[in-house]
Amino acid sequence: MERSTPVRPGPAAAPSPAPPSLTARRKAATQLEIARAAAVLFAEHGADQVTAETIAASAGVSLRTFYRYFRTKEDAVAPLLAGGADAWQQALAATTGDPIAAIPAVIEAQLTPVTELDHEGLRWTRGLLRAAVDDPALLTVWHRVNHDSEARLRAIIAELVDEDADPFEVRLTATAATDAVRVGLEAWAAGDGPDTGPGSAADLAVRAFAQLSRGITLVPS
């Protein structure tokens, strides 16, 4: 009797990440509520005039809860700043082709407000960045968020290009994109430019990327 050849199972598909638990979602919501309260207070009064107690009260949480999530009052705005970076990185990850060609449109789309909530977000961003000028701790948070964003962006760009792409060019692209957004937002926040159109944060960031990315080649012609 002929023996049958045993069937070997193929590699198991990677399991989908489990959705966050209800407890995790509640914690994230509380953290974001505290971050929004801190951003609004910093924008309206300046970081030096705001205390952790004030932020906690505005967010409707106890001071103990505040310190469960954040070490300092300045750290409280990090989730909002990082969330903006995450959104535009995800948008870039969904593109195809040369990232250098795709990045300006992604930047413009992400920094151009559409809803009233978007405009409100830009208003507190302007106030927050103005407050950071005179607050080294707040400025450190802003720089840390940008540093982390660049690292994540580098990995995204590496996935979008050919595996033979020069890693140095990939890094330059990530740096140029990150700094373009940072400089665009900072320059806009320092002045009285509009939310949209010439002189807006989106306009300045796209112009900055055009200058900073000049000479970088990711996709051979």
C-alpha positions in Angstrom: 0.0 0.0 0.0 1.5 3.3 -1.1 2.1 5.7 1.7 0.8 9.1 1.4 3.0 12.1 1.8 2.1 14.0 4.9 0.8 17.5 4.3 2.9 20.1 6.1 1.1 23.1 7.3 2.2 26.4 5.7 3.3 29.3 7.8 0.5 30.7 10.0 -0.8 34.1 9.0 0.3 36.9 11.3 -2.6 37.4 13.8 -4.4 40.7 13.7 -3.5 43.0 16.6 -6.1 42.7 19.3 -8.3 45.9 19.6 -7.5 47.9 22.7 -9.5 47.0 25.8 -12.2 49.2 27.3 -9.8 50.1 30.1 -7.1 51.1 27.6 -9.5 53.2 25.6 -10.7 55.0 28.7 -7.1 55.7 29.7 -6.3 57.1 26.3 -9.4 59.3 26.4 -8.5 60.7 29.8 -5.0 61.3 28.7 -6.2 63.2 25.6 -8.6 65.2 27.6 -5.8 66.3 29.9 -3.6 67.1 26.9 -6.3 69.3 25.3 -6.9 71.2 28.5 -3.2 71.8 28.9 -2.8 73.0 25.3 -5.7 75.5 25.6 -4.4 76.9 29.0 -0.9 77.2 27.7 -2.1 78.9 24.5 -4.3 81.4 26.5 -2.1 82.2 29.5 1.5 81.0 28.7 3.0 77.9 30.3 4.6 79.8 33.2 1.1 81.0 34.4 -0.4 77.5 34.3 0.0 74.8 37.0 -0.6 71.1 37.0 -3.5 71.7 39.4 -5.1 74.1 37.0 -4.8 71.7 34.1 -6.3 68.9 36.2 -9.2 71.0 37.3 -9.9 72.1 33.7 -9.8 68.5 32.5 -12.1 67.4 35.4 -9.6 65.0 36.9 -7.7 64.9 40.2 -4.1 66.0 40.5 -3.2 62.4 41.4 -4.7 61.3 38.0 -2.8 64.0 36.2 0.5 62.7 37.6 -0.5 59.1 36.8 -0.2 60.1 33.1 2.4 62.9 33.0 5.5 63.7 34.9 5.3 67.5 34.3 2.8 70.0 33.1 4.7 70.4 29.9 4.6 66.7 29.1 0.8 66.9 29.1 0.7 68.4 25.6 2.9 65.6 24.0 -0.1 63.4 23.0 -1.6 66.1 21.0 1.6 67.0 19.2 2.4 63.4 18.6 -1.1 62.7 17.3 -0.7 65.3 14.6 2.6 63.7 13.5 1.0 60.2 13.5 -1.9 61.4 11.2 0.3 62.7 8.5 2.7 59.8 8.7 -0.2 57.4 8.2 -1.4 59.4 5.2 2.1 59.2 3.7 2.3 55.4 4.3 -0.8 55.0 2.2 0.8 56.6 -0.9 2.7 55.0 -3.7 5.6 56.1 -5.9 8.4 58.5 -5.0 7.8 59.8 -1.5 9.5 63.1 -2.4 6.8 63.7 -4.9 4.0 62.6 -2.5 5.2 64.4 0.7 4.1 68.0 -0.4 0.5 67.0 -1.0 0.4 65.0 2.2 1.7 67.9 4.2 -0.7 70.4 2.6 -3.7 68.1 3.2 -2.8 67.5 6.9 -2.0 71.1 7.7 -4.9 72.7 5.9 -8.0 73.0 8.2 -11.3 71.9 6.9 -13.6 71.8 9.9 -14.1 74.2 12.8 -12.3 71.7 15.0 -9.3 71.8 12.6 -9.2 75.6 12.9 -9.4 75.4 16.7 -6.5 72.9 16.7 -4.4 75.4 14.7 -5.3 78.2 17.1 -4.0 76.3 20.2 -1.0 75.1 18.2 -0.1 78.7 17.5 -0.5 79.6 21.1 1.4 76.5 22.3 4.4 77.2 20.0 4.5 80.8 21.1 4.5 79.8 24.7 7.3 77.3 24.0 9.6 80.1 22.9 10.0 81.3 26.5 9.6 77.9 28.2 12.6 75.5 27.8 10.7 72.5 29.2 7.8 73.0 26.7 10.3 73.5 23.9 12.0 70.2 24.9 8.7 68.4 24.6 8.2 69.9 21.1 11.7 68.9 20.0 11.3 65.3 21.4 8.1 64.9 19.5 9.8 65.9 16.3 12.8 63.6 17.0 10.5 60.7 17.5 8.4 61.6 14.4 11.5 61.6 12.2 12.5 58.1 13.4 9.0 56.8 12.5 9.0 58.6 9.2 12.3 57.1 8.3 10.9 53.6 8.6 7.8 54.6 6.6 9.8 56.0 3.8 12.1 52.9 3.7 9.0 50.8 3.2 7.8 53.0 0.3 11.0 52.9 -1.8 13.0 50.1 -3.4 15.1 48.0 -1.1 18.2 49.2 -2.9 17.5 52.8 -2.1 20.4 54.6 -0.3 19.7 54.6 3.4 21.3 58.0 3.7 18.9 59.4 1.1 16.0 57.9 3.1 17.2 59.5 6.2 17.7 62.9 4.5 14.1 62.7 3.2 12.7 61.9 6.7 14.7 64.8 8.1 13.7 67.2 5.4 10.0 66.3 5.8 10.1 66.5 9.6 11.9 69.8 9.7 9.7 71.3 6.9 6.6 70.7 9.1 8.4 72.0 12.2 9.7 75.1 10.6 6.5 75.8 8.7 4.5 75.6 11.9 7.0 77.6 13.9 7.2 80.4 11.3 3.4 80.5 11.0 2.9 80.5 14.7 5.4 83.4 15.2 3.4 85.7 12.8 -0.2 86.4 12.0 -0.5 84.4 8.9 -3.9 82.9 7.9 -5.0 79.3 8.5 -5.2 78.7 4.8 -3.7 80.0 1.6 -0.4 81.9 1.1 1.4 82.3 4.4 -0.4 79.5 6.1 1.3 76.7 8.0 0.6 74.4 5.1 2.0 76.8 2.6 5.2 77.5 4.6 5.8 73.8 5.3 5.4 72.8 1.6 7.8 75.7 0.6 10.3 74.5 3.3 10.2 70.9 2.0 10.8 72.1 -1.6 14.0 73.8 -0.4 15.2 71.2 2.1 14.7 68.2 -0.2 16.4 69.7 -3.2 19.1 67.3 -4.5 17.7 64.3 -2.7 17.1 61.3 -5.0 15.2 58.3 -3.7 13.9 56.9 -7.0 16.4 56.7 -9.9 15.3 58.5 -13.0 
